[in-house]
Amino acid sequence: MKYVMDIHEILKYLPHRYPFILIDRVIDIEMGKSLVALKNVTINEPFFMGHFPGRPVMPGVLILEAMAQAGGVLAYKSTNTLPNSDNLYYFAGIDNARFRRVVEPGDQLRMEVKVLRYKREIWKLEGRAYVGDELACSAEFMSARKAKVD
């Protein structure tokens, strides 16, 4: 049986809130190794008003952010921690981002995130975002934990 997280549990593991929460459900997780999450793309997303009014397309940077958020959930769950003012993972870098297809209202974006390596406070991840079986975006990204220093 696959592990599932609904939006209520996801909100415990991400500091993001509307309109910037970009994950609706986690459908699989292997602690410290991988995570699969879903984003239901709807026309009422605030970014569609300006991107683009005649042809709404999900901005590529938000697809990357959705994958990074999936990586954040994986990091928090794998380390048995929660985000708070003393413990936050930040987007630290991105490499080899490629966009293969547009993502439009009505699409369901499936983000597959895999850990390439994890050492101390730094996670290096590989992400792929699909619509159905079509690859929409791929990238490698880093996340770094910033702990409060007194």
N, C-alpha and C positions, 0 to 999 in steps of 0.2 A: 504494500500500500504506500502511495506517495504522500509525503507531508504537505499539508495545505495550510496557508495562512490567509485569513480574510483581512479586510481593510482595518478592522479594529485591532488586530494583532500587529499588522504592519505599522500602524500609527504609534505603537509602543517603541518600535525599533528605528523609526526615522524622525528627525526633528522637523521635517517639512510638513507644511499644511497647505490647504487650498489657497491659491490656485497652483501651487508648485509641487504637490504630491503627484508623482507620475507613475505610481504602481497601484493597481487595483487588487491584485491577488498574487500570492506565491503558490505555485502548483507543485514544486519539487525543490528539495534542498538536501544536500549532502554536506554536513558540517565541515567547514574548512576546505571544501573542494569545489562545490558548484551550487548554483541556484537557478531556477527557471521562474520567471514572473510574467504577469500579463498586464497590459494597459489597453483598456477599451477606449478607442479614439472616437470622440463624439463632436458633432458640429458646434455644440455649445461651449467648447474650450475657449477661454478668453483670447488666446493667441490667434485664432482663426479670423477674428475681426480685421486684423491687419496683415495676415500672411496666408494667402493673398485673397483679397475680397472677391475677386472673380473666379478664383480657383484655389480653394482652401487646401493647404499643404502643411503638415506638421513640420516645424522647423527642425533641421538636422541637429542643431545644438540641443534641442529638447529630447531628441531620441538618445543622444549621448548621455544627457543628464538622467534619463530614465534607466539606462544601463548602469550608470554610476550609483543611482539610488538602490538598484538591485544588489550591487556590490556592497553597499553600506549595510543593507539588511543581512547579507551573508556574513560580513565582518562582525557585526554586533551579536548575531545569533551564535556564531562560531566561538566567540570569546566570552559568551555568557554575560554581556554587558548591555547597558542601555544608554542612549544619548542623553546627556545632561550638560550643564554648564562646565562641569569638570572633565568631561569625556566626550569629544566629538571627532568623528572622522570627516576629513575634508578632501575634496577632489584635488589631487596634487599634480596630475599630469596626464597627458594623452598622446598616444602615438598611433600612426598608421590608420587613422580614421578614414573610412571609405563608405560612400553612399551609393547604393545600387538601385534603389527604387523609391518612389515617393510614398509617403504614408498619408492617407486621406481620411476624412470622417467616415465612420463605418468600419474601418479596419480594426483588427485586434492585433496589437503588437506583442510578440512573444520575445522576451529578453532572456538569453541564455548566457550566464556569466560563469566563468571558470577561473579558479585561482591558478596563476602561473607560479607565484611564490609569495610567501609571507614570512617576514622577518621583523621581529620586534613590533614596531608601530606602523610599518609600511606594508601595504598589500599591492601586489602587481596582478592585474586581472585581464582576462580576455573576454570581450563581450561581443555577442552577435544578436541582432534584432531581426526578427522575421515577421512577415505577414503571410500567414499560411505557410507554404513551403518555400516562399521566395525570400532570399536574404535582402533586407532593406539597408542594413548598416552593420559595419564591423569596426572594432577598435581595440586597442590595448590601453588600459588606463591604470593610474596609481591613486591610491587612497592613503592618507596619512592620519594617524590619530594624534590629536593635540590634547594633551592632558594639562589641566590647570597646574601651574607651578606657583607655589607660595614663596 
